[in-house]
Amino acid sequence: MIKPFSQACENNKSPILRGIIPHLAHAESVLEVGSGTGQHSVHFAANLSHLQWHTSDRLVNHNGIKQWIDEVQLSNLHAPIELDLNNPWPVSTVDAIYTANTLHIVSKPLVEQFFTGVSKHLVAKGIVCIYGPFKYNGAFTSESNQRFDEFLKQQDEQSGIRDFEWVQQLAVKAGLTFVEDIAMPANNQLLIFKRLL
């Protein structure tokens, strides 16, 4: 099997790392929901050696993630667990949860399930980092994002770029408070939330 590679992941891994570093300074364990190719996992674990980085995804993506993990042999980077947002998460509690390019791919009910999982598995004062494109007050931030949204819906009508305000409502319902919205390259955002209790 050829090791999976995403040019977009390669392009955005450093800007995302710069964005999450200040917020994960005191965390010890991170669960990455939807590790995809595994590129972010490797880059972040290598640069955040104080963290135990736990990868996860649907079973179909595990072999690719394992190839990236096996290549670097980092003691703080862990093999993927099978995590399907339709089902209970097979983890205990973690200090932080990170996910990239997932909320616009999965259906709205699964976005809601993501935040349900967050509410069950994130410790008090824990951090949630969400990377991807968002709409604001129903408006796209760029024409390219609008075209991307149309493309997503052609592939799956339940996919689509989510409204920031709706995501924030789900976060609040899950016991989180909004911390920061960091602009990223290519019309993406990095949203930071924190659990107070």
N, C-alpha and C positions, 0 to 999 in steps of 0.2 A: 504493500500500500504506500502510495506517495504521501509524504507528509503534507497536510493541508496548509495553505498559505493564503492570506488575505492582504492585498496591498493597502486597503483602507486601514486595517489593523496596524500595519507597519507604519503608516503615516500618522495615525492619531495616538499611538501608544505613549510617546514622549509628552505631548501636551496634556494628556489625561493624567499621567504620572505627576506632572508638576501641580496639577489641580488637586489631586487627592493627598499628596504628601502632608500638607499641614493638618489635614483632618484625621489622618490615621496615625499621628505621632504617638498617641498613647494606647492604641489598639494592640492587641496581641494575636487575635485570630480574625480572619476574614473569610467569608463564604462568597465565592463568585458564582452568581446564578446565571447559567448559560455561558460556559467558557468558550464555546465555539471552536475555533481552531486551536486555542491554547496559547496564542501569541501574547496576549495581554498577561496571562497568568505567569508566563516565564519572565517577561520584562519586569513586571511589578514585584514578583518574589525576589528577583535578583537585586532589585534596587531598594527593597524594604525588608532587609534581613531580620529585623526585629519581629516581623509578622509570620504567623503560620497561615499560609495561603491555601485554602481548600477549594479545589475546582469542582464543578458540577455541570451536568448537562443530561440530555436524553441519551440513552444507551448508544444510539446510532453514531454519536459524535465521540465516543470514548476513545476509540483506537487512535484517532488523530491527535487528541489531547495528550494521550500517553506518549506518543512519539516525541512531542515537544518536551514533555517532562523528562522522559528517559534520556534525551540528548544532553540536557543541562545538569542533571543529577544534583539538584538543590535540596538541602535537608529541610527547608521550610516550605517546600512546594509539594502538595499532596495529590495523589491519584484521584481521578474524578469519581464522585459518587453519582448514582443515578437519581436525578431530580426532575420530576415532571410536575409542572404547576397544577395539574389536575389532581395530584395525590399529596398526602402529607409528606413533609420534608423529612428525610432520614438523617437528621442532624440534631444536636442538642442546642446550646446557645452559643452565639458568637458576638464579638465586639463590633463587627462591621459587616455590612453586606454591600457587594458591588455587582452591578449588572450593566452591560453595554449592548446597545442595539437589540434590545429584546422587546421593549414595550410597544414598539410600532409593528413588530412581527406577530406577536401573539394576539389573540382576540381580547376584547374588552373584559369579558368574564375572567380570563386568565391574568390580566393586569390586576384585577381585583384580588385574585387568588395570590398573586405575588405579595401584595401588601398584607394579606391575611397571614402569609408565612412570615413576613417581616415581624408582625406583631407578636408572633409566637416564639421566634427564635433570636431576636435581637435583645441584648442586655440593656439595662438602664444606662442612659447616656451613650448608647451605641450610635454608630454613624451609618447612614445609607448613602451611597454614591450611585447615581443613575446617569449614564451617558447616552446621548442620542438626539435626534431632531424633535422639536416640539412646536406646537402652534401656541399663539398667545392671543387671548380673546377671540379665538376662532380663526385667526389670520396666520398664514404661513410667513416665515421670516425671509423667504426667498422664492423666486420662481422655480428654482431647481428643486426645492423641497416640495413644492406643489406638484411638480412633475413626478417626483419620487413617490408621493402619496398616491397619485393616480396609478403608477406602475404597481405599487403594493396591492392596491385594491383589485387590479386586473388579475393578479396572481391568487389573491385570497380576499374576498370581500370583507372578511372580519379583521384584516390587517389595516394599518393606517397610522399616520402621525397623530399622536395624542395631544390634547389640549393641556397645557401646563396647569391651568386652573383645576381641571378634573383630577390630574395626578396629585396636585397639592391637597385636594379634598380627601382623596384616598389615604394620603400620607397622614393627615391630621386624624382621620378615623382610626388609623393604626397606631396612634399615640406619638406621632412624630411632629416636630416643628421644623419649619423651613429655615435653612441657614444661609445658603448662597446659591446663586445661579451664575455659573462661569461660562462665558462665551468660548467656544472651541472653534478650530478651523472647520471649513467646509459646512458652515451653517448648522453646526451641532452645538449642544449645550451639555454641561456637567452640573447636574442638580445635586445639592448636598442637603440632607435632612438629618436631624438628631432626635433620638428618643430621650425624653426628659425623665420618665419614671420607669 
